Amino acid sequence: MQTLGQLVEAKGGEIWSVTPETPVLDAISMMAEKGIGALLVINAGGELVGMLSERDYARKVILKGRSSRSTPAEAIMSHPVVCARSAQTVDQAMGLMTEKRFRHLPVVNEAEQLIGMVSIGDLVKSIIAEQQHQIEQLEHYIAG
């Protein structure tokens, strides 16, 4: 089974983030530009202080009648952030995301340094690839 560290490395490990003061409109624009559903919120000291997702935007800006231009990311971000360790497996991450009901998971290495983020879609793709590999191995075994 693939580890989260391997998955992040295969993805490229790009980390997209905003500061707590970033206007929500700028954050949403970045998500659209990058084709992603969530951003990490990192303060000036480099500390991960929250996560901002499309779900946060829909529930905490649109439904509450706030202004996207004047609302800072810190006002709607989810916190504290749950992180996974790079040594955890895709299955373990899937269990955590299912239990906690979120779709994006930051990944840290053994030194607690942020190395990337995975989405539920990344995990599903990995599981499907693993299952396809097992099917191929069984077919080769059966065929002799």
C-alpha positions in Angstrom: 0.0 0.0 0.0 1.3 3.4 -0.9 2.2 5.9 1.8 1.2 9.5 1.9 4.8 10.6 1.5 5.0 8.5 -1.8 1.7 10.0 -3.0 2.8 13.6 -2.3 6.1 13.0 -4.0 4.3 11.5 -7.1 1.9 14.5 -7.2 4.8 17.0 -7.0 4.2 18.3 -3.5 3.2 21.8 -4.4 1.8 23.7 -1.5 -0.7 26.5 -2.2 -1.4 28.8 0.7 -2.6 32.2 1.7 -2.0 34.4 4.8 -4.7 34.8 7.5 -5.1 38.4 6.2 -5.7 37.5 2.6 -9.1 38.5 1.4 -11.4 35.6 0.7 -12.0 36.7 -2.9 -8.2 36.4 -3.5 -8.1 33.0 -2.0 -11.1 31.8 -4.0 -9.5 33.2 -7.2 -6.3 31.3 -6.4 -8.3 28.1 -6.0 -10.0 28.6 -9.3 -6.7 29.4 -11.1 -4.9 26.4 -9.6 -7.9 24.0 -10.0 -7.9 23.1 -6.3 -10.6 22.9 -3.7 -8.6 24.1 -0.6 -5.7 26.3 0.5 -3.6 26.2 3.6 -3.5 29.3 5.7 0.0 30.0 6.9 1.0 32.9 9.1 4.0 35.2 8.7 6.0 32.9 10.9 5.5 30.0 8.6 3.1 28.2 11.0 0.1 26.3 9.6 -2.9 28.0 11.3 -5.9 26.9 9.2 -7.3 25.6 6.0 -9.7 27.4 3.7 -11.9 25.3 1.4 -14.7 25.9 -1.0 -17.0 24.4 1.6 -15.9 27.1 4.1 -16.6 29.8 1.5 -20.1 28.5 0.7 -21.1 28.1 4.3 -19.3 31.0 6.0 -19.4 33.7 3.3 -22.2 33.1 0.9 -24.8 31.7 3.3 -24.0 34.4 5.9 -24.1 37.3 3.5 -20.5 38.4 4.1 -18.4 40.2 1.5 -15.7 38.2 -0.3 -13.6 41.3 -0.8 -13.5 42.5 2.9 -13.6 39.2 4.8 -10.1 37.8 5.6 -9.3 34.2 5.3 -8.8 33.8 9.0 -12.5 34.7 9.6 -13.7 31.6 7.8 -10.9 29.1 7.8 -11.2 25.8 9.5 -8.9 25.3 12.5 -7.2 23.6 14.1 -5.9 21.7 11.1 -5.6 17.9 11.3 -2.5 16.7 9.6 -1.4 13.2 8.5 2.1 11.8 8.7 4.0 10.9 5.5 4.5 7.3 6.7 0.7 6.7 7.0 -0.9 4.7 4.3 -3.5 5.8 1.8 -6.0 3.5 3.6 -5.3 5.1 6.9 -5.7 8.6 5.4 -9.0 7.5 3.8 -10.3 6.3 7.2 -9.3 9.6 8.9 -10.9 11.7 6.2 -14.1 9.6 6.2 -14.3 9.7 10.0 -13.6 13.5 10.3 -15.7 14.3 7.1 -13.2 16.4 5.3 -11.8 16.2 1.8 -8.3 17.7 2.1 -5.5 16.6 4.3 -2.1 18.3 4.9 0.8 15.9 5.1 3.9 16.4 7.4 7.1 14.5 7.5 8.9 13.0 10.5 10.3 16.4 11.5 6.7 17.9 11.5 7.5 19.9 8.3 4.6 20.4 5.8 5.4 18.5 2.6 2.1 18.7 0.8 -1.6 18.1 0.8 -3.7 15.3 -0.5 -7.4 15.3 -1.5 -10.0 12.6 -1.3 -9.7 12.4 -5.1 -5.9 11.7 -4.8 -6.6 8.9 -2.4 -9.4 7.3 -4.5 -7.1 7.4 -7.6 -4.3 5.7 -5.6 -6.7 3.0 -4.3 -8.0 2.3 -7.8 -4.4 2.0 -9.2 -3.5 -0.4 -6.4 -6.6 -2.5 -7.1 -5.8 -2.5 -10.8 -2.3 -3.7 -10.1 -3.6 -6.5 -7.9 -6.0 -7.6 -10.6 -3.2 -7.7 -13.2 -1.1 -9.7 -10.8 -3.9 -12.2 -10.3 -4.5 -12.5 -14.0 -0.8 -13.2 -14.6 -0.9 -15.8 -11.8 -4.0 -17.5 -13.2 -2.6 -17.5 -16.8 0.5 -19.2 -15.6 
